[in-house]
Every structure is written in structure tokens, then in C-alpha cells.
Amino acid sequence: MNLRRRFVAGGSAALALPEVAPGLVLARLVAGLLVLLGAWLFVAVALPLWTLLSKSFHDFNGNFVGLANYIKVLTNDIAAPANWAALVNTAMFVVLTVTAQMIVGFLLAMMFAKQFPLRKYLLILVLTPMMLSVVASGVFFTYYYDPTFGILSYVVNSITGGQFILMSSKVGAVAGIVFADAWMWSPFVMLLVLAGLVSVPKYLYEAAAIDRVSKWRQFWTITFPYIRGLLMLALLFRTIEAFKLADLVILLTKGGNDTMTISYHLIRIANEQNKTSEGAAISYLMLFMVIVLTNLYLYIANRRSQGA
């Protein structure tokens, strides 16, 4: 074995150490990092999930009750109607907000895929809402929709001569929440779609122009295959996030006018009413629905990739 000697002052040999290969040091470092990562995943992810799952099978006093909490939140005459109503509202918000974000984000991406004056500055302006915190955006729209000092009410009042209160009805409250959420997250969809648009080779369009292919057919045969996967990815991400919608509802309506979502309803049950066991059951039901949606997305994506 090769030995490496360290010398101290005076030139005498103080210690003899075996020479370690650099590859072995790197392997040990990676192994240590993996152990730390596994420990972090257990403490930060697995342990809270297990604790929440255990709580869903126990009552408030810690007694094991099996599936009683799940049955209660789904079928109880008192608790179930509010849960189902919140779930229906959540499904409505998912459809409306995701549809608005996909359409607006796609149109913005198509616009910014072309070169035009001030494009860089307009792109920064469009991306600004996505970089703001949800609380800041919610407070902004609270003042924006304010019936006395809000910009929207002032404009409508100057045209019609009457006071306009957007949040006074369910339709108006839903429209206000959907608009605010689309304003914040349409730029996210735009970024994903824009990444696909700029990756389309220019020579494909040039060859299509020589063959006098229509713009509509160019889009479906050239452009869409490059952005289809990114559109599906944006759809998945935004659907999952919309399913957890609570912050804007809290800031804009506090659940009034029948705008209560399942996430906000969960917050009220677990934190305000201290029904932590029922809240844990609702949480796992939500997790189950998200897993089903994710697997449905993966199934559709795989089918499309196999058929392509």
C-alpha cells in the first residue's frame, strides 16, 4: 500500500495515511448526500403524509375509528352537503380558470413568437403578474373591484351613471376570481408554449410556403406537434394548482356568494372549527383526486405519443 507522510516542524514523520483515490472520495460524498436527501424526504414529505393519514383514521380524542371520517365527510347529512358544494365550486373554478389561462397564454405566446417593436419590454410587462405574490395580487384586485374607489366601478359608473358592485352576485364574484387568477397565471402558460414555438425549425415554414400550404394547415402540421406536449404539461400544472385555489377566494370573497372552494373549506374545517380528523380525510380525498387527474393526463399523453 502506498503511504503518504505528513511532516511537522523539524522534519520528523508525524503520521502515515493511506492514499485515497479521488473517485472513492467522490463516491463517498455522493453517498452521503443521498443519505441526507433521503432523510430530508422522510422528515419533510413522508412523515407529514403518514401523520395526516393516521389522523384521518382517528377521532379528535385519538381513538381509532377506521373509515368513519371518510364516510362522514361524504355522506353525513350535516357535513356532506357543504363538502359537495365546495367540490362542485372547485370543479367550476378549475374549468373556467384553466380554460381562460390556456386560451390567453396561447394567444400571448403566438403574439410574442413574432418580432415587433418594443417586444422585449412588453414581454417583461406581461410576465410581471406571475412574479408577484398571490397576496399582493389579491390585495390589488380587492381595490380594483372596490365599489367605491375601484377602477372598474369608476369606469362603469362614468358610462352608466349607476354604482357597479361586481362582487354582489355569484356570477360577478366568480368572474372576478377567474379574471384575477387568469391575469396571474396566463404568463406561465405563455412561457411554456413560447418555448415550443421558438424551437420550430424555420425551414419547415419556408418549405410549406414554397408548396403554398395555408396558414391553418401549417399550424396543425408544423406548429402544433411542437407545442402539443407543452400544452398538455401546462394543462396538468394549472389544473392541479386550480384545484388548490383558496388564496384568491379568501382575499376577494371569503367564500361569500357561493364561491367556497374545497381548499378554503378544508382550511375552515381544520383550523377554524378544529375538526382536524375530518380535515385530514378531506385532504386525502383531494390527494386521491389529484393522483387520478395526473394518471389520466399521463395515460392520454402516452396514447398520443404512441399514435404519433
N, C-alpha and C positions, 0 to 999 in steps of 0.2 A: 504494500500500500504506500502510495506517495504521501509524504508528510510535509506539511508547511510549518515552518518555525517562525514564531514571533519573538523579537528580541526587545528587551527593555534596555534602559540606560546602563552602560557598562559592557554591553555586547554579549551578555550571557543569555542562553536559551531559557525563556520563561515557560513556554508552553508549546506543545506539538499538537496540531489539529489536522484531522484528515481533510484532504482536498475534496470539496463537493462540486459536482458537475452543475453548471448553470441550468441545464434542463431540469434537474431534480429540484433545484430551488424554485423554479417557476411552477413546477407541478405541485409542490407543497403549498405555494402561495395560492394557486388556483383552488386547490382542495380546501384550504382554509376559508377562502372567500365563499365557496359553495356551501360550506357548513354554516357560515354566518348568514348567507342568503336563506338557507333552509330554516334556520332558527327564526329569522325575521318573518318569513312567510307563515310559520306556525303561530308566532305571537300576534302578528298583525292581521292575519286572514283566517287561518284555520281555527284558532282558539275562540275569537269572537263569534264565528259562524256556529261552532259547536255549542257555545254558551247560549246563543239565541235559540238554536234548535232544542236544546234541553229545556229552556224556559217555556217554549211553546207546548211542551208536554206536561207542564206542571201548572198548578194554580198559583194564586198570589201568595199563599202561605207555604209554597214549596212542595205540596202534595202532588204525587203523580196522578194525572187524570187522563192519560192517553190522548186520544184524538178529540177530546171534549171541546177544547178551544177551537179547533178547526171546524167542528160541527156547529159550534155556537156562532162563529162569525159568518157562516154560510147559510144557516137555517133558522137561527133564533128569531122569534117574532119582533123583538125589540132591536137587536143589533144588526141583523142581516139586511133589512131594507136600506139603512144608511150606507152599509158597506157596498151593496149592489149599486145604489145610486151613484156613489163616488166612483165606482169602477166604470159605470156607463159614461159618466162625465169624462173620466180619464181617456176612455176609448175615443170619445168625441174630440178631445183636445189632440190626441195622437194623430188622428186622421187629418184634422184641419191644420195643425201647426206643421206637420211633416210635409203635407201637400204644398202648403204655401212656401216652405223653405226650399223644397225641391224645385218648384217652378221658378221662384225668384232667383235662387242660386244658379240654376241652369242658364237662365236668361242673362244674368250678370257675367257668367263665365263666357258665354258666346260673345258678349259685347267686348270684354277685356281680352279675348283671344286675338282681336284685331288691333292694329296700331292706329292711334288717333292722337290729336294734340291733347296735352295735359293728362294722358293716360296714367302715368306714374302717380300723379298727385290725387287723381280721382280714385285710384286703386287703394291708396293709403286711407283716404276718407271712407271708402266702403268697408274696409277691414276694421275700422275703429270700433264699431259696436261689439265685435267679437272679443276685443281686448279689454273691454270694460267689465267690471264685476257685475253680477246679477243684481246685487243690492243697489248699486249706482244706477243701473238701467231702470230698475223698478221705481226708484225714487224719482227719476227723470220723468217716467210715464205717469206717475202719480200727479205730478204738477202739470204735465201735458194734457191729461184728461180732466183736470180740476174744473168744475162747472163755473167757478167764479174768476179764477186767474189763469186758467189753462188756455193754451194757444188754440186748440181745437174748438173749444167753446166760444172763444172770441171771434174766430173766423166764421163759424156757423151763425153766431148771433149777429154779426155785421151783415150777413146775407139775408137771414130770415127775420131778424128783429126779435126773436124769442130766445130764451135761455135753453141751452142744449146740455143735457146731462147724459153722457154716453153710458155710464155705469148704472143707470137707473133700471135697466131691464136685463134679462138673461142674454138676449141676443147682443145687446151692446157690450155687456161685460165679457162675453165670450169673444166677440170681435176685438175688443181692446187687448185681451190677453194674447190672442193669436197674433195680432199685429206686432205686439211688443216682442214676443218670442221669435217671430219670423225676422224682425228687424235685427235681433241679436245674432241669430244663428244661420241666416241665409249666407253670410260670407264664408262660413265653414264649408257649406256645400259648394259654393263657388270655387274655393281653393282646390278642392278635390277634382272637380270637373275641369277646371282650368289646367291642372297638371296633366290630365289626359289629352286635352285639346292641343296643348303645345307640343306634345310628343308625336302627333300625327305627322308622318313624313310629307313634305311639301310636294314631292314628285308625284304622289298619288293624285293630288288635286290637279296638277299640271297634265297628267295623263288623262284624267277624266275630262278636263276642259278640251283637250285635243279631240277626244271622242264625242264631244258635245253632250256629255251627261248632265242632266238637270241638277240644280242645287239640291232639290229634295232627295233625289236618288244618291247624290254624293254624300249627303248627311247619313242616310241609312246604311250605305255600303262601305263608306270610308270612315266617317267621323264616329258614328255610334259604336262600332265594335271596340274602339279605343277607350271610350268613356263608360261603357256599359258596366264593367266591373267596379269602377269608382262610384258610379251612381248607386249601385247596389250596396257598396260599403257605406256611402253617405246615408242611404236609406236605413241601414241597420243601426248605425250610430245614433242618428237623430230619433229613430223610433224608440230606442232604449232610453235616451235622455228625456224624450217627451213623456214616456211612461212614468218617469220620476218627477214630473212637473209639480212643484209645490211653492217655490220661492216667489214667483210672479203672482200666483194666486193669493198668497199671504200679503204681499205688498199692495196689490191693486184692489182686491175684493174681500179678502179674509174669508173666502168661501161663501160670501153672500150671493144672492140672485142665482142660487143653484149652480155654483161653479166649483163646488168642493171636489177635489181630486182625491184619489186613493192615497197618495203620498201625504197630502196635508191631513187627510182623515186619520191616517196612521199616526202622525205627529200628535194630533189632539188626543187620540185614544191612549197612546203610550205615555206622553209627557203631561198633558193637562188633566186627564182622568185617571192616570196611574194604573191603567189596565195593561200592564206590561206583557202578561201572558197572551192576551188577545192580540196585542200589537205584534208580538213575535210570530204568532200564527199567520197574521196578515202579511208580515214581511216575507215569510217563506212561501206563501201563496204567490206573492208578487215575483219572488225569485223563480219559482216554477214557471210562471207565465213568460218571463224574460228568457229563460232557457228554451222554452218551446218556440218562441219567436226566433231566437238565434239559430236553432237547429233547422227551422223552416227556411230561413234565409240560406243556410249552408246547403240544404237539400236543393233548393232552386238554383243556387249558383253552380253546384256540381252538375245538375242536369243540363244547364245551359252550356257549361264548358265541355261536357261530353257530346252535346249535339252540335257544337261549333265545328 
